[in-house]
Amino acid sequence: LVYQFGFDSRNPQFRAYITSLFLHQNVIHLLGNMLFLAAVGSAVEMSTGWFRYALVYFLSGGAGLMLHYFMTRSLENPVPYIGASGCVAGCIGYYALRYQAVRVPVVPRLALPVLAITLFWLGLQLVGAVVRIGDSGGTSYWAHIGGVGMGVLLSLVFRTPDFGQRQVARQALDQMSIRGPAAMKVAAERHLQRYPSDPHAVSELAIAYRGLSDVEGEAEAICQLMVLDLSRTHECLTRLIELKQIERISAVERSQFADRF
C-alpha cells in the first residue's frame, strides 16, 4: 500500500498527492497526527470557518509534499511519502500565528507562549531535516516545514480575528481573581472595555461584586449576563431572587422566562 498509494519523489503522480495524505505507516503514526490535529484543529476552524479550514489543511499538505519532493528527488532511493503530517503542521503554523500570545503550561509553574513553543518545535524540524536527510527510515521533516510555512502564509492572507488575544485577556482576568474581589473587579471592567460582549468577564464582574458585598453592582452585572448568555438565565434569575432584585426584570420578561422554563 505504501508503494502503491504513497508519493514517490522519483515518479510523482497526482493521485498520490491525494492518497498519500490519508495513508499512515501504522496506528502510532495515525494517532500522533490526530493528537496534534485535535489540539489545534478546532481552534483553527473556529477562527476561520470550515471552508477556509479545509483550504489550510489540504494546501498545507500539498506544500509539505512539494517541499519533500524538491528536497528528496535527487536521492538514490527516497522513501515514499505518506501521512497527514504536512496538513497538521499547517494547522500548527496557522494556530501559532493567530493565538501566538496564549500561554501553555509546559512544566509546573512555567507557561510559555504558543509562538515560542512552535518556534522551538520548528527548530527541531530543521535540525532533523539536515541531520537525517537521506535516512531511509526517518520522518519527512521537510513536509513539516513546508506545511508550517503554508499555514503561516494562509493565516496572513485570511487575516482572521485573533481569538487568541481574548483568551490572553481572560487568562489575565483569571489571575487577578486570586488577588481578591477588588482586583478582579478592576480587571473585569478593563477587559469589558475592550470586549464588552464577553460573558465570561461579566460573570467574573458579578462574582467580584458579590465578594465586595455590592448588591446593586452584582444585580446589574447579572442582568447584563442574562442578555449575553441565555443558557444561564435560570441561574441568573435565581440569584436575583436571592438578592431581592427581581424587580429589575419587567413583568413581561418574567412571564416570557416562565413560559420558556
MOGI-V91552 format. One record per pair of residues at least 24 apart in sequence whose C-alpha atoms are under 10 Angstrom apart, sorted by the first residue. I is the first residue (numbers start at 1). J is the second residue. D is the distance in whole Angstrom. If there is no record, write none. Layout:
<<I & J & D> <I & J & D>>
This chain:
<<1 & 25 & 9> <2 & 79 & 9> <2 & 80 & 7> <2 & 81 & 8> <2 & 82 & 7> <3 & 79 & 9> <3 & 80 & 6> <3 & 81 & 9> <3 & 82 & 9> <4 & 80 & 9> <5 & 80 & 9> <5 & 81 & 9> <5 & 82 & 8> <6 & 79 & 9> <6 & 80 & 5> <6 & 81 & 5> <6 & 82 & 5> <6 & 83 & 9> <7 & 65 & 8> <7 & 68 & 10> <7 & 69 & 9> <7 & 79 & 9> <7 & 80 & 5> <7 & 81 & 5> <7 & 82 & 7> <7 & 83 & 10> <8 & 69 & 8> <8 & 72 & 10> <8 & 73 & 9> <8 & 77 & 10> <8 & 78 & 7> <8 & 79 & 7> <8 & 80 & 5> <8 & 81 & 7> <8 & 82 & 9> <9 & 65 & 9> <9 & 66 & 9> <9 & 68 & 8> <9 & 69 & 5> <9 & 70 & 8> <9 & 71 & 9> <9 & 72 & 7> <9 & 73 & 5> <9 & 74 & 8> <9 & 75 & 9> <9 & 77 & 9> <9 & 78 & 7> <9 & 79 & 8> <9 & 80 & 7> <9 & 81 & 8> <10 & 69 & 8> <10 & 72 & 9> <10 & 73 & 6> <10 & 74 & 8> <10 & 75 & 9> <10 & 76 & 9> <10 & 77 & 8> <10 & 78 & 8> <10 & 79 & 10> <10 & 80 & 9> <11 & 69 & 10> <11 & 73 & 9> <11 & 80 & 10> <12 & 66 & 10> <12 & 69 & 8> <12 & 73 & 9> <12 & 80 & 10> <16 & 80 & 10> <16 & 81 & 9> <16 & 82 & 9> <17 & 61 & 9> <17 & 62 & 7> <17 & 65 & 8> <17 & 66 & 9> <17 & 81 & 9> <17 & 82 & 9> <18 & 58 & 9> <18 & 61 & 9> <18 & 62 & 9> <18 & 82 & 10> <19 & 82 & 8> <19 & 83 & 9> <20 & 61 & 10> <20 & 65 & 9> <20 & 80 & 9> <20 & 81 & 7> <20 & 82 & 5> <20 & 83 & 6> <20 & 84 & 8> <21 & 58 & 9> <21 & 61 & 7> <21 & 62 & 9> <21 & 65 & 9> <21 & 81 & 9> <21 & 82 & 6> <21 & 83 & 5> <21 & 84 & 5> <21 & 85 & 8> <21 & 86 & 8> <21 & 87 & 8> <22 & 82 & 7> <22 & 83 & 6> <22 & 84 & 6> <22 & 85 & 10> <23 & 81 & 9> <23 & 82 & 6> <23 & 83 & 5> <23 & 84 & 8> <24 & 81 & 9> <24 & 82 & 6> <24 & 83 & 5> <24 & 84 & 8> <24 & 85 & 10> <25 & 81 & 10> <25 & 82 & 7> <25 & 83 & 8> <26 & 83 & 10> <29 & 83 & 8> <29 & 84 & 9> <29 & 85 & 9> <30 & 83 & 8> <30 & 84 & 8> <30 & 85 & 9> <32 & 84 & 10> <32 & 85 & 9> <33 & 83 & 8> <33 & 84 & 7> <33 & 85 & 6> <33 & 86 & 10> <33 & 87 & 9> <33 & 88 & 7> <33 & 89 & 9> <34 & 84 & 9> <34 & 85 & 9> <34 & 88 & 8> <35 & 88 & 10> <36 & 85 & 9> <36 & 88 & 7> <36 & 89 & 9> <36 & 91 & 9> <36 & 92 & 8> <37 & 84 & 10> <37 & 85 & 9> <37 & 87 & 9> <37 & 88 & 6> <37 & 89 & 9> <37 & 91 & 7> <37 & 92 & 8> <38 & 88 & 10> <39 & 91 & 10> <39 & 92 & 9> <39 & 95 & 10> <40 & 88 & 9> <40 & 89 & 10> <40 & 91 & 7> <40 & 92 & 6> <40 & 93 & 10> <40 & 94 & 9> <40 & 95 & 6> <40 & 96 & 9> <41 & 88 & 8> <41 & 90 & 10> <41 & 91 & 6> <41 & 92 & 8> <41 & 94 & 10> <41 & 95 & 8> <42 & 91 & 10> <42 & 95 & 10> <43 & 91 & 9> <43 & 94 & 10> <43 & 95 & 7> <43 & 98 & 10> <43 & 99 & 9> <43 & 163 & 9> <43 & 164 & 9> <44 & 91 & 7> <44 & 92 & 9> <44 & 93 & 10> <44 & 94 & 7> <44 & 95 & 6> <44 & 96 & 10> <44 & 98 & 8> <44 & 99 & 9> <44 & 155 & 9> <44 & 160 & 10> <44 & 163 & 10> <45 & 91 & 9> <45 & 95 & 10> <46 & 160 & 10> <46 & 161 & 10> <46 & 163 & 9> <47 & 95 & 9> <47 & 98 & 8> <47 & 99 & 10> <47 & 159 & 10> <47 & 160 & 6> <47 & 161 & 6> <47 & 162 & 7> <47 & 163 & 7> <47 & 164 & 9> <48 & 155 & 9> <48 & 158 & 8> <48 & 159 & 9> <48 & 160 & 6> <48 & 161 & 8> <48 & 162 & 10> <49 & 160 & 9> <52 & 154 & 9> <52 & 155 & 10> <52 & 158 & 8> <53 & 91 & 8> <53 & 94 & 10> <53 & 154 & 10> <54 & 87 & 10> <55 & 87 & 10> <55 & 151 & 10> <55 & 154 & 9> <56 & 87 & 8> <56 & 88 & 9> <56 & 89 & 10> <56 & 90 & 7> <56 & 91 & 7> <56 & 93 & 10> <56 & 94 & 8> <56 & 147 & 9> <56 & 150 & 8> <56 & 151 & 6> <56 & 152 & 9> <56 & 153 & 10> <56 & 154 & 7> <56 & 155 & 9> <57 & 84 & 9> <57 & 86 & 8> <57 & 87 & 5> <57 & 88 & 7> <57 & 89 & 9> <57 & 90 & 6> <57 & 91 & 6> <57 & 94 & 10> <57 & 147 & 9> <57 & 150 & 9> <57 & 151 & 8> <58 & 84 & 9> <58 & 86 & 9> <58 & 87 & 6> <58 & 88 & 9> <58 & 90 & 9> <58 & 91 & 10> <58 & 147 & 9> <59 & 86 & 9> <59 & 87 & 7> <59 & 90 & 8> <59 & 147 & 8> <59 & 150 & 7> <59 & 151 & 8> <59 & 154 & 9> <60 & 84 & 10> <60 & 85 & 9> <60 & 86 & 6> <60 & 87 & 5> <60 & 88 & 8> <60 & 89 & 7> <60 & 90 & 5> <60 & 91 & 8> <60 & 93 & 9> <60 & 94 & 10> <60 & 143 & 9> <60 & 144 & 9> <60 & 145 & 10> <60 & 146 & 7> <60 & 147 & 4> <60 & 148 & 7> <60 & 149 & 8> <60 & 150 & 5> <60 & 151 & 6> <60 & 152 & 10> <60 & 153 & 10> <60 & 154 & 9> <61 & 85 & 7> <61 & 86 & 4> <61 & 87 & 4> <61 & 88 & 8> <61 & 89 & 8> <61 & 90 & 7> <61 & 91 & 10> <61 & 143 & 8> <61 & 144 & 9> <61 & 146 & 8> <61 & 147 & 6> <61 & 148 & 9> <61 & 150 & 9> <61 & 151 & 10> <62 & 86 & 7> <62 & 87 & 8> <62 & 90 & 10> <62 & 143 & 9> <62 & 146 & 9> <62 & 147 & 8> <62 & 150 & 9> <63 & 87 & 9> <63 & 90 & 9> <63 & 142 & 10> <63 & 143 & 7> <63 & 144 & 9> <63 & 145 & 9> <63 & 146 & 5> <63 & 147 & 6> <63 & 148 & 9> <63 & 149 & 8> <63 & 150 & 6> <63 & 151 & 9> <64 & 89 & 9> <64 & 90 & 8> <64 & 140 & 9> <64 & 141 & 9> <64 & 142 & 7> <64 & 143 & 4> <64 & 144 & 6> <64 & 145 & 7> <64 & 146 & 4> <64 & 147 & 5> <64 & 148 & 8> <64 & 149 & 9> <64 & 150 & 8> <65 & 140 & 9> <65 & 142 & 8> <65 & 143 & 6> <65 & 144 & 9> <65 & 146 & 8> <65 & 147 & 8> <66 & 142 & 9> <66 & 143 & 8> <66 & 146 & 8> <66 & 147 & 10> <67 & 140 & 10> <67 & 141 & 10> <67 & 142 & 6> <67 & 143 & 6> <67 & 144 & 9> <67 & 145 & 8> <67 & 146 & 6> <67 & 147 & 9> <68 & 140 & 7> <68 & 141 & 8> <68 & 142 & 5> <68 & 143 & 5> <68 & 144 & 9> <68 & 145 & 9> <68 & 146 & 8> <69 & 142 & 9> <69 & 143 & 9> <70 & 142 & 9> <71 & 129 & 10> <71 & 133 & 8> <71 & 134 & 10> <71 & 142 & 7> <71 & 143 & 10> <72 & 133 & 8> <72 & 134 & 8> <72 & 140 & 10> <72 & 142 & 9> <74 & 134 & 10> <75 & 133 & 9> <75 & 134 & 7> <76 & 134 & 9> <77 & 134 & 8> <77 & 135 & 10> <77 & 136 & 8> <78 & 133 & 10> <78 & 134 & 7> <78 & 135 & 9> <78 & 136 & 7> <78 & 137 & 10> <79 & 134 & 9> <79 & 135 & 9> <79 & 136 & 6> <79 & 137 & 8> <79 & 138 & 9> <79 & 139 & 10> <79 & 140 & 9> <80 & 136 & 10> <80 & 140 & 10> <81 & 139 & 9> <81 & 140 & 7> <81 & 143 & 9> <82 & 139 & 10> <82 & 140 & 9> <83 & 140 & 9> <83 & 143 & 10> <84 & 143 & 9> <84 & 144 & 10> <84 & 147 & 10> <85 & 139 & 9> <85 & 140 & 8> <85 & 141 & 9> <85 & 143 & 7> <85 & 144 & 6> <85 & 145 & 10> <85 & 147 & 8> <85 & 148 & 10> <86 & 140 & 9> <86 & 141 & 9> <86 & 142 & 9> <86 & 143 & 5> <86 & 144 & 5> <86 & 145 & 8> <86 & 146 & 7> <86 & 147 & 4> <86 & 148 & 7> <86 & 149 & 10> <86 & 150 & 9> <86 & 151 & 10> <87 & 143 & 9> <87 & 144 & 8> <87 & 146 & 10> <87 & 147 & 6> <87 & 148 & 9> <87 & 150 & 9> <87 & 151 & 9> <88 & 144 & 8> <88 & 147 & 7> <88 & 148 & 8> <88 & 151 & 9> <89 & 122 & 10> <89 & 143 & 8> <89 & 144 & 5> <89 & 145 & 8> <89 & 146 & 8> <89 & 147 & 5> <89 & 148 & 5> <89 & 149 & 9> <89 & 150 & 9> <89 & 151 & 7> <89 & 152 & 10> <90 & 143 & 10> <90 & 144 & 8> <90 & 145 & 9> <90 & 146 & 8> <90 & 147 & 4> <90 & 148 & 4> <90 & 149 & 7> <90 & 150 & 6> <90 & 151 & 4> <90 & 152 & 7> <90 & 153 & 9> <90 & 154 & 9> <90 & 155 & 10> <91 & 147 & 8> <91 & 148 & 7> <91 & 150 & 9> <91 & 151 & 6> <91 & 152 & 9> <91 & 154 & 10> <91 & 155 & 9> <92 & 118 & 8> <92 & 144 & 10> <92 & 147 & 9> <92 & 148 & 7> <92 & 149 & 10> <92 & 151 & 7> <92 & 152 & 9> <93 & 118 & 8> <93 & 119 & 9> <93 & 122 & 9> <93 & 144 & 10> <93 & 145 & 9> <93 & 147 & 8> <93 & 148 & 5> <93 & 149 & 7> <93 & 150 & 8> <93 & 151 & 5> <93 & 152 & 5> <93 & 153 & 9> <93 & 154 & 9> <93 & 155 & 8> <94 & 147 & 10> <94 & 148 & 7> <94 & 149 & 9> <94 & 150 & 8> <94 & 151 & 5> <94 & 152 & 5> <94 & 153 & 8> <94 & 154 & 7> <94 & 155 & 5> <94 & 156 & 9> <95 & 148 & 10> <95 & 151 & 8> <95 & 152 & 8> <95 & 155 & 8> <95 & 162 & 10> <95 & 164 & 9> <96 & 148 & 9> <96 & 151 & 9> <96 & 152 & 8> <96 & 155 & 9> <96 & 164 & 10> <97 & 151 & 9> <97 & 152 & 6> <97 & 153 & 10> <97 & 155 & 7> <97 & 156 & 8> <97 & 162 & 9> <97 & 164 & 9> <98 & 152 & 9> <98 & 155 & 7> <98 & 156 & 9> <98 & 159 & 9> <98 & 160 & 8> <98 & 161 & 8> <98 & 162 & 5> <98 & 163 & 7> <98 & 164 & 6> <98 & 165 & 9> <99 & 161 & 10> <99 & 162 & 7> <99 & 163 & 7> <99 & 164 & 4> <99 & 165 & 7> <99 & 166 & 9> <99 & 167 & 8> <99 & 168 & 9> <100 & 162 & 9> <100 & 164 & 7> <100 & 165 & 8> <100 & 168 & 10> <101 & 164 & 7> <101 & 165 & 7> <101 & 166 & 10> <101 & 167 & 9> <101 & 168 & 7> <101 & 169 & 10> <102 & 163 & 10> <102 & 164 & 6> <102 & 165 & 7> <102 & 166 & 9> <102 & 167 & 7> <102 & 168 & 5> <102 & 169 & 9> <102 & 170 & 10> <102 & 171 & 8> <103 & 164 & 10> <103 & 167 & 9> <103 & 168 & 7> <103 & 171 & 9> <113 & 168 & 10> <114 & 164 & 10> <118 & 148 & 10> <122 & 148 & 8> <166 & 191 & 9> <166 & 194 & 9> <166 & 195 & 8> <166 & 198 & 9> <169 & 194 & 9> <169 & 195 & 9> <169 & 201 & 10> <170 & 198 & 9> <170 & 200 & 8> <170 & 201 & 7> <170 & 204 & 10> <173 & 200 & 10> <173 & 201 & 8> <173 & 204 & 8> <173 & 205 & 10> <174 & 200 & 10> <174 & 201 & 9> <174 & 204 & 8> <177 & 204 & 8> <177 & 205 & 10> <177 & 207 & 9> <177 & 208 & 8> <180 & 208 & 8> <180 & 211 & 8> <180 & 212 & 9> <181 & 205 & 9> <181 & 206 & 10> <181 & 207 & 8> <181 & 208 & 4> <181 & 209 & 7> <181 & 210 & 8> <181 & 211 & 5> <181 & 212 & 6> <181 & 213 & 10> <182 & 208 & 7> <182 & 209 & 8> <182 & 211 & 8> <182 & 212 & 7> <183 & 208 & 8> <184 & 208 & 6> <184 & 209 & 9> <184 & 211 & 10> <185 & 209 & 7> <185 & 211 & 10> <185 & 212 & 9> <196 & 228 & 10> <197 & 224 & 9> <197 & 225 & 9> <197 & 227 & 9> <197 & 228 & 7> <197 & 229 & 10> <198 & 225 & 9> <198 & 228 & 8> <198 & 229 & 9> <199 & 224 & 8> <199 & 225 & 6> <199 & 226 & 9> <199 & 227 & 9> <199 & 228 & 6> <199 & 229 & 6> <200 & 225 & 9> <200 & 228 & 10> <200 & 229 & 9> <201 & 225 & 9> <202 & 226 & 10> <202 & 228 & 9> <202 & 229 & 10> <203 & 229 & 10> <215 & 240 & 10> <215 & 243 & 7> <215 & 244 & 9> <215 & 245 & 9> <216 & 243 & 9> <216 & 245 & 8> <218 & 243 & 9> <218 & 245 & 10> <219 & 243 & 8> <219 & 244 & 9> <219 & 245 & 7> <219 & 246 & 9> <219 & 248 & 8> <220 & 245 & 9> <220 & 248 & 8> <223 & 248 & 8> <223 & 249 & 8> <233 & 257 & 8> <233 & 261 & 10> <234 & 258 & 10> <234 & 261 & 8>>
